[in-house]
């Protein structure tokens, strides 16, 4: 997960504290939280055992909230259909964050 742009401002100050949760076949991994930005840069790498190239890798973007209720705001989602990827190839693409505004770069 490299970075995101045009992320929705979910906090009162006109920014967000974005982080991403990457999920593949029930295994979840999380980026660090980047405070007060609409253009977070994570540059984080996660590895998953793929085996047969099938399934969907999901990246959910959230705004980290420190509140009594503990509910983090959903900022959007990107999906990569792993069965469409070539073995040993590098996937790098800007993907729209659905159903919200913004985009995310994934490698």
Secondary structure by P-SEA (a helix, b strand, c coil): ccccccccccccccccbbbbbbbcccbbbbcccccccccccccbbbbbbccccbbbbbbbbbbbbbccccbbbbccccccccccccccbbbbbbbbccccccccccc
